[in-house]
Amino acid sequence: MNVSTAEKPATGSVPPGTAGAAGPAVAGSTATSPASSTASSGARRRLLPVSGKRPGPVAVTLLFSLGWVFMYADRNILSPVMSVIQSQWGLNKGQLGLMSTVFFITYALMQIPTGYLADRIGRVKVVVAGYVVFGIGTILSGFAPGFMVFLLMRAFTGIGEGTFYSPVYGISSSYISDKWRGVSAALINSGMAVGISLGFIGSGYFTFTLGLPWHASFLIFGAATLIVAFLINYYLAPIDAEHKASASSATDDGAPVQKASNKALFTRNHILTYVLIFCSLYGFFSMLTWLPTYLQQARGVAPAQTGIIASLVPWASIPGAILLSMWARRLKNTRPLIVVLSVLGGLCQILVPMTGNYSLVIAGLVVYGLVGKLALDPILIAFLAENTPRSMYSTAYGYFNFAGMLSSIFAPYITGALADATGALEAGFYLSAVLLLVGAVAFCFTTPARVATQPAPAVDPVPHPAA
């Protein structure tokens, strides 16, 4: 539901959950001057046309979920066709893993600067600019004539995708009441699951069923990505105007808001959360990159079917993430739940390569989807918000995702290199499981949240830092 910019509330603050305790809503609106809103809107330069309406929390959740759909679809159209590319360009497994690694290098390097930039110039603006870049990068990847050019285009795509994570969760964590923050993150994350499945199935369908060249998937998905960039900017850009207004008038009991110290992002809880997300994402991206190839080469699954089987993980994660987040919001302490989910995820990563029973492989993939990275992420996002000053949300999520993406730099290449050295992909999966179990043990040393929940200003459900 959208609200006219002329109807945005004026000033004041309300405790989270009031005026919307029944769901992920924000406080009610009171009238302000239409002329001032129009002048503010007209003074800003836009990459694309804007709706001029203030988006509601449902629109924010749906559009960011759609954003994740194509973020993950574009990066996962590569996995089902890796064997085709390997044959066409004469590559070994280490080189195949490098195609994902170069993407994640640039993606990871963008996380921290993006968090700082989004908190200062506008979160939606940063998201849209990056989305356009990675849509173009995906299209150019489809035109690559050889291995080296393809690596450059994947690195360029990673730069664009690297602008998405921290602004998105900075907005949603500020926009949604504390009670529903984890559920909202789970709904947004469901776009990842749909995108993984769409990338796996779409790429496999275009290449193996329709018989199109592997390049076609990159061209089709890249064009769709640019359309999504338009939609996000059109409906959500007014949020940046509220950032600007909040930054110019932000006060705390009549005094200017003090700039939070960067030390607030490196408490024990923050550091151990960064460690756990590193371990969780290592296994996730190792499996995501190599699972279709593993199913083809080690399990004898037909190439056209591997995308469908691999998509069991993301599809199972949708109900898992939502239900676990609903449960987590009722808990005073989510740390034991986080540890249990991490241990279960590690055990599933051992089961999949270890068992010789095909049915157990399928069961292991489904359970991993229910409790693994995609289900764990929303609870960790909510836990991090409980320990972070509101004005530093995007910056905190930049560090959080940077820690996770460091693992994704190494996971595809190391898994491929281990396969070249041992002759089997299983060794990489076992390493992933061990790392996740180590992360679970480390997280046991976290403490209860130490940052008091700050009320969300009614004038700006997405506050901008005073820095």
NORMO-V44801 format. One record per backbone hydrogen bond with DSSP energy under -1.0 kcal/mol. CO is the residue of the C=O (numbers start at 1). NH is the residue of the N-H. E is the energy in kcal/mol with one decimal. If there is no record, write none. Layout:
BEGIN
{{CO & NH & E} {CO & NH & E}}
END
This chain:
BEGIN
{{3 & 54 & -4.9} {4 & 7 & -1.9} {5 & 8 & -1.1} {6 & 32 & -1.3} {12 & 458 & -1.2} {15 & 18 & -1.6} {20 & 23 & -1.6} {23 & 25 & -2.6} {33 & 37 & -1.5} {34 & 38 & -2.5} {35 & 39 & -2.6} {36 & 40 & -2.3} {37 & 41 & -2.4} {38 & 42 & -2.8} {39 & 43 & -1.7} {52 & 5 & -1.3} {54 & 3 & -3.3} {56 & 60 & -2.0} {57 & 61 & -2.4} {58 & 62 & -2.7} {59 & 63 & -2.6} {60 & 64 & -2.1} {61 & 65 & -2.0} {62 & 66 & -2.4} {63 & 67 & -2.1} {64 & 68 & -1.9} {65 & 69 & -1.6} {66 & 70 & -1.5} {67 & 71 & -1.8} {68 & 72 & -2.5} {69 & 73 & -2.0} {70 & 74 & -2.1} {71 & 75 & -1.2} {72 & 76 & -1.5} {73 & 77 & -1.0} {79 & 82 & -1.4} {81 & 85 & -2.5} {82 & 86 & -2.6} {83 & 87 & -1.8} {84 & 88 & -2.4} {85 & 89 & -2.6} {86 & 90 & -1.1} {86 & 91 & -1.5} {92 & 96 & -1.9} {93 & 97 & -2.5} {94 & 98 & -1.5} {97 & 101 & -2.1} {98 & 102 & -2.5} {100 & 104 & -2.1} {101 & 105 & -2.0} {102 & 106 & -1.6} {103 & 107 & -2.1} {104 & 108 & -2.6} {105 & 109 & -2.3} {106 & 110 & -1.2} {108 & 111 & -1.4} {110 & 114 & -2.0} {111 & 115 & -2.0} {112 & 116 & -1.9} {113 & 117 & -2.6} {114 & 118 & -3.0} {115 & 119 & -1.7} {117 & 120 & -1.0} {117 & 121 & -2.9} {118 & 122 & -1.1} {122 & 126 & -1.5} {123 & 127 & -2.1} {124 & 128 & -2.7} {125 & 129 & -2.1} {126 & 130 & -2.1} {127 & 131 & -2.1} {128 & 132 & -2.2} {129 & 133 & -1.8} {130 & 134 & -2.6} {131 & 135 & -1.8} {132 & 136 & -2.2} {133 & 137 & -2.4} {134 & 138 & -2.0} {135 & 139 & -1.8} {136 & 140 & -2.7} {137 & 141 & -1.8} {138 & 142 & -1.3} {141 & 144 & -1.1} {146 & 150 & -2.1} {147 & 151 & -2.3} {148 & 152 & -1.9} {149 & 153 & -2.2} {150 & 154 & -2.3} {151 & 155 & -2.1} {152 & 156 & -2.1} {153 & 157 & -2.3} {154 & 158 & -2.0} {155 & 159 & -1.5} {156 & 160 & -1.4} {157 & 161 & -2.4} {158 & 162 & -1.7} {160 & 163 & -1.4} {161 & 164 & -1.7} {164 & 168 & -1.9} {165 & 169 & -2.2} {166 & 170 & -1.8} {167 & 171 & -2.4} {168 & 172 & -2.5} {169 & 173 & -2.0} {170 & 174 & -1.1} {171 & 175 & -2.6} {172 & 176 & -2.3} {177 & 180 & -1.0} {180 & 184 & -2.7} {181 & 185 & -2.3} {182 & 186 & -2.0} {183 & 187 & -2.3} {184 & 188 & -2.6} {185 & 189 & -2.9} {186 & 190 & -1.3} {188 & 191 & -1.6} {189 & 192 & -1.7} {189 & 193 & -1.1} {190 & 194 & -2.3} {191 & 195 & -2.6} {192 & 196 & -2.8} {193 & 197 & -2.2} {194 & 198 & -3.0} {195 & 199 & -2.9} {196 & 200 & -2.7} {197 & 201 & -3.0} {198 & 202 & -2.5} {199 & 203 & -2.0} {200 & 204 & -2.1} {201 & 205 & -2.7} {202 & 206 & -2.7} {203 & 207 & -2.1} {204 & 208 & -2.7} {205 & 209 & -1.0} {205 & 210 & -2.7} {206 & 212 & -2.7} {213 & 216 & -1.6} {215 & 219 & -1.6} {216 & 220 & -2.5} {217 & 221 & -2.4} {218 & 222 & -1.8} {219 & 223 & -1.8} {220 & 224 & -1.8} {221 & 225 & -1.8} {222 & 226 & -1.4} {223 & 227 & -1.2} {224 & 228 & -1.7} {225 & 229 & -2.0} {226 & 230 & -1.6} {227 & 231 & -1.9} {228 & 232 & -2.5} {229 & 233 & -2.1} {230 & 234 & -2.7} {231 & 235 & -2.2} {232 & 236 & -2.3} {233 & 237 & -1.6} {234 & 51 & -3.3} {236 & 239 & -2.0} {237 & 240 & -1.7} {238 & 242 & -1.3} {239 & 243 & -1.8} {240 & 244 & -2.1} {241 & 245 & -2.2} {242 & 246 & -2.7} {243 & 247 & -2.5} {244 & 248 & -1.6} {246 & 250 & -1.1} {252 & 255 & -1.3} {255 & 252 & -3.2} {261 & 264 & -1.7} {262 & 265 & -1.8} {263 & 266 & -1.9} {267 & 271 & -2.6} {268 & 272 & -2.6} {269 & 273 & -1.8} {270 & 274 & -2.5} {271 & 275 & -2.1} {272 & 276 & -2.2} {273 & 277 & -2.3} {274 & 278 & -1.8} {275 & 279 & -2.1} {276 & 280 & -2.8} {277 & 281 & -2.5} {278 & 282 & -1.7} {279 & 283 & -1.4} {280 & 284 & -1.8} {281 & 285 & -2.7} {282 & 286 & -1.8} {283 & 287 & -2.4} {284 & 288 & -2.7} {285 & 289 & -2.1} {286 & 290 & -2.0} {287 & 291 & -2.5} {290 & 294 & -3.0} {291 & 295 & -2.7} {292 & 296 & -1.9} {293 & 297 & -2.8} {294 & 298 & -2.7} {294 & 299 & -1.1} {295 & 301 & -2.6} {302 & 305 & -1.8} {302 & 306 & -1.1} {305 & 309 & -2.2} {306 & 310 & -2.9} {307 & 311 & -1.5} {309 & 312 & -1.7} {310 & 313 & -1.1} {311 & 315 & -2.2} {312 & 316 & -2.3} {313 & 317 & -1.3} {316 & 320 & -1.5} {317 & 321 & -3.2} {318 & 322 & -2.0} {319 & 323 & -2.6} {320 & 324 & -2.4} {321 & 325 & -2.1} {322 & 326 & -2.2} {323 & 327 & -2.1} {324 & 328 & -2.9} {325 & 329 & -1.9} {327 & 330 & -1.5} {328 & 331 & -1.5} {334 & 338 & -2.2} {335 & 339 & -2.1} {336 & 340 & -2.4} {337 & 341 & -2.5} {338 & 342 & -1.9} {339 & 343 & -2.2} {340 & 344 & -2.5} {341 & 345 & -2.2} {342 & 346 & -2.1} {343 & 347 & -2.2} {344 & 348 & -2.0} {345 & 349 & -1.7} {347 & 351 & -2.2} {348 & 352 & -2.2} {350 & 354 & -1.6} {351 & 355 & -2.4} {357 & 361 & -1.7} {358 & 362 & -2.0} {359 & 363 & -2.4} {360 & 364 & -2.8} {361 & 365 & -2.1} {362 & 366 & -2.2} {363 & 367 & -2.6} {364 & 368 & -2.3} {365 & 369 & -2.0} {366 & 370 & -2.0} {367 & 371 & -2.0} {368 & 372 & -2.6} {372 & 376 & -2.5} {373 & 377 & -2.6} {376 & 380 & -2.0} {377 & 381 & -2.7} {378 & 382 & -2.1} {379 & 383 & -2.3} {380 & 384 & -2.6} {381 & 385 & -2.0} {382 & 386 & -1.8} {385 & 388 & -1.2} {389 & 392 & -2.0} {390 & 393 & -1.5} {392 & 396 & -2.9} {393 & 397 & -2.7} {394 & 398 & -1.6} {395 & 399 & -1.9} {396 & 400 & -2.5} {397 & 401 & -2.6} {398 & 402 & -2.1} {399 & 403 & -2.4} {400 & 404 & -1.7} {401 & 405 & -2.9} {402 & 406 & -1.7} {405 & 409 & -1.3} {406 & 410 & -1.1} {407 & 411 & -2.9} {410 & 414 & -3.2} {411 & 415 & -2.5} {412 & 416 & -1.9} {413 & 417 & -3.0} {414 & 418 & -2.9} {415 & 419 & -1.8} {416 & 420 & -2.1} {417 & 421 & -2.1} {418 & 422 & -2.8} {419 & 423 & -2.2} {425 & 429 & -1.1} {426 & 430 & -2.2} {427 & 431 & -2.0} {428 & 432 & -1.7} {429 & 433 & -1.9} {430 & 434 & -2.2} {431 & 435 & -2.1} {432 & 436 & -2.0} {433 & 437 & -2.1} {434 & 438 & -2.1} {435 & 439 & -2.3} {436 & 440 & -2.0} {437 & 441 & -1.9} {438 & 442 & -2.3} {439 & 443 & -2.1} {442 & 445 & -1.8} {443 & 446 & -1.8} {456 & 14 & -1.3}}
END
